[in-house]
Amino acid sequence: MKRGITIAIDGLSSCGKSTFAKALAHELGYIYIDTGAMYRAVTLAFIRAKIDVPEALAEDAVESFLAGHTVSFTLNDKKEPVVTLDGELLGDEIRGNEVSSLVSQVASIPAVRRAMVAQQRLLGQDGAIVMDGRDIGQTVFPNAELKIFMVASDTVRAQRRFDELCAKGLPATYEEVLTNLTQRDRIDQTRACDPMQKAPDAIELDNSAMTPAQQMEWVLPIVQERIRQLSR
């Protein structure tokens, strides 16, 4: 029996999905899973192996490569789930420009998506989970009890991402970040395997002019009503 509802949060790059999803999970006492971090970990594995992405490997070679690496989660000292690669706890390295410029290409490889989606479904099979990504509501959990699709303007997203990188001391320019975001949007929305789309039953959240507190004020009544509907 599921312990709680499944909340699927999808949306554009750098629209605040992870921050929103993590805060919502904390508020509800749910598990939070950042699927974007999983794809970033795989991308880092390709980079460390000095493999050109994605042209260098055929599907069977990608499957063989993935079989030699383990992407998982562990709890950090704040009791939050954080991604690991072959047991190594990953930090800001997966948020830098090198990984960001390749992650959408890696995520578009069918063998990578199959492997990650299988893991994501296992992680969320018992419910009481908030999972964010690009295809959660459409592919990973099409029967999720609540689906939210997040958007924000290009300039707002680029500024947020640029400020985040600067705060972490990672090298970047606003122009580079904006270009990267628009390229990732195009790849995510046009890839052949599980393209990013708003699920028909998803609720859209445009947070361009919203603070985190306002977003939480917006979502909590929706979650509470959905839980009440399902408990009747």
C-alpha positions in Angstrom: 0.0 0.0 0.0 1.3 3.5 -0.9 2.4 5.7 2.0 1.3 8.9 0.2 0.7 10.4 -3.2 3.2 10.7 -6.0 3.9 14.3 -7.1 5.6 14.7 -10.5 7.2 18.0 -11.2 8.4 18.7 -14.8 9.5 21.9 -16.5 12.2 24.0 -18.2 15.8 24.2 -17.2 16.6 26.5 -14.3 13.0 27.4 -13.5 13.5 26.3 -9.9 12.1 22.8 -10.1 14.6 21.3 -7.7 14.3 24.0 -5.1 10.5 23.9 -5.3 10.3 20.1 -5.2 12.8 19.8 -2.3 10.9 22.4 -0.2 7.5 20.7 -1.0 8.9 17.3 0.0 10.2 18.7 3.3 6.9 20.3 4.0 5.0 17.1 3.4 7.6 14.7 5.0 8.0 13.0 1.6 11.1 11.7 -0.2 12.6 14.0 -2.8 14.4 12.7 -5.9 16.3 15.0 -8.2 16.3 13.1 -11.5 18.3 15.8 -13.2 21.1 15.0 -10.9 21.0 11.4 -12.1 21.5 12.4 -15.7 24.2 14.9 -14.7 26.0 12.0 -12.9 25.9 9.9 -16.1 27.2 12.9 -18.1 30.1 13.2 -15.6 30.9 9.5 -16.1 31.1 10.1 -19.9 33.3 13.2 -19.4 35.7 11.4 -17.0 35.9 8.5 -19.5 36.8 11.0 -22.2 34.0 9.8 -24.4 32.6 12.2 -27.0 28.8 12.6 -26.5 26.7 11.2 -28.0 28.2 10.2 -31.3 31.0 7.9 -30.1 28.9 5.0 -28.8 26.2 2.7 -30.3 23.3 1.7 -28.1 24.8 -1.6 -27.1 28.1 0.2 -26.2 26.1 2.7 -24.1 24.4 -0.1 -22.3 27.7 -1.8 -21.6 29.2 1.5 -20.4 26.3 2.1 -18.0 26.5 -1.4 -16.7 30.0 -0.5 -15.4 28.7 2.4 -13.4 26.2 2.9 -10.6 24.1 6.0 -10.1 22.3 6.0 -6.8 21.4 8.2 -3.9 22.5 8.5 -0.3 21.6 10.7 2.6 23.9 13.6 3.4 24.4 15.1 6.9 21.2 17.0 6.6 19.3 13.7 5.9 18.7 14.8 2.3 19.0 12.4 -0.6 22.0 13.3 -2.8 23.3 11.6 -5.9 26.3 9.3 -6.0 28.4 7.9 -8.9 30.0 4.6 -8.2 29.7 5.4 -4.5 31.2 8.8 -4.8 29.1 11.6 -3.3 28.8 14.3 -6.1 28.7 18.0 -5.4 29.0 21.2 -7.5 31.0 19.4 -10.2 27.8 18.2 -11.8 26.4 21.8 -11.8 29.2 23.4 -13.8 29.1 24.5 -17.4 31.0 21.4 -18.7 28.3 19.0 -17.5 25.4 21.5 -18.2 26.5 21.9 -21.8 26.3 18.1 -22.4 23.6 16.8 -20.1 20.7 17.2 -22.5 22.6 15.3 -25.2 23.3 12.5 -22.8 19.7 12.4 -21.6 18.5 12.1 -25.1 20.3 8.8 -25.6 17.6 6.0 -25.4 19.8 3.6 -23.5 20.5 6.2 -20.8 16.9 7.1 -20.5 15.8 3.5 -20.2 18.3 2.9 -17.4 17.4 6.0 -15.5 13.7 5.7 -15.9 13.8 2.1 -14.5 15.7 3.3 -11.4 13.3 6.3 -10.9 10.3 4.0 -11.0 11.8 1.8 -8.3 12.6 4.8 -6.1 9.0 6.0 -6.3 7.1 2.8 -6.3 5.8 3.2 -2.7 4.6 6.8 -3.2 5.1 9.6 -0.7 7.6 11.1 -3.1 8.2 14.3 -4.9 10.2 13.7 -8.1 11.3 16.5 -10.6 12.7 16.3 -14.0 11.7 16.5 -17.7 9.5 13.5 -18.3 8.2 12.5 -14.9 4.5 13.1 -15.5 4.5 11.8 -19.0 6.9 8.8 -18.9 8.1 7.9 -15.4 4.9 8.2 -13.5 2.0 8.8 -16.0 -0.4 7.9 -13.2 1.0 10.3 -10.6 -1.8 11.7 -8.4 -0.5 15.3 -8.9 1.5 16.7 -11.9 3.0 20.2 -12.0 4.7 21.7 -15.0 6.9 24.7 -14.2 7.9 27.5 -16.5 9.6 30.9 -16.3 10.8 33.4 -18.8 14.2 32.8 -20.5 15.8 35.9 -19.0 14.6 35.1 -15.4 15.8 31.5 -15.7 19.2 32.6 -17.0 19.7 35.2 -14.3 18.7 32.7 -11.6 21.2 30.2 -13.0 24.0 32.8 -13.4 23.5 34.0 -9.8 23.6 30.4 -8.5 26.9 29.7 -10.4 28.4 32.9 -9.1 27.4 32.1 -5.5 29.2 28.8 -5.8 32.3 30.4 -7.4 31.8 28.5 -10.7 33.0 30.3 -13.8 30.3 31.5 -16.2 28.9 34.6 -18.0 25.2 35.5 -18.3 25.4 35.2 -22.1 26.8 31.6 -21.8 24.1 30.6 -19.4 21.3 32.0 -21.5 22.7 30.3 -24.6 23.0 27.0 -22.7 19.5 27.2 -21.5 17.9 27.8 -24.9 20.0 25.0 -26.4 18.9 22.6 -23.6 15.3 23.6 -24.0 15.5 22.8 -27.8 17.1 19.4 -27.2 14.8 18.4 -24.4 11.7 19.3 -26.4 12.7 17.8 -29.7 14.5 14.6 -28.7 13.1 11.4 -30.2 13.0 9.5 -26.9 10.6 10.9 -24.3 10.7 14.6 -25.3 9.8 17.1 -22.6 6.1 17.9 -22.8 3.4 19.2 -20.5 1.2 16.3 -19.5 -2.5 16.9 -20.4 -3.5 16.6 -16.7 -0.6 18.7 -15.4 -1.1 22.1 -13.6 1.1 24.8 -15.0 3.1 27.0 -12.6 4.7 30.1 -14.0 7.0 31.3 -11.2 8.7 34.1 -13.2 7.5 36.7 -10.6 7.0 34.4 -7.6 9.1 34.0 -4.5 9.7 30.5 -3.0 7.2 31.4 -0.2 4.6 32.4 -2.8 5.1 29.1 -4.7 4.6 27.1 -1.5 1.4 29.1 -0.7 0.2 28.3 -4.2 0.9 24.6 -4.1 -0.1 23.4 -0.6 -3.9 23.8 -1.0 -3.7 21.9 -4.3 -1.8 19.0 -2.6 -4.1 19.0 0.4 -7.2 18.9 -1.8 -5.7 16.1 -4.0 -4.9 14.0 -0.9 -8.5 14.6 0.4 -10.0 13.5 -2.9 -8.0 10.3 -2.9 -8.9 9.4 0.7 -12.7 9.6 0.1 
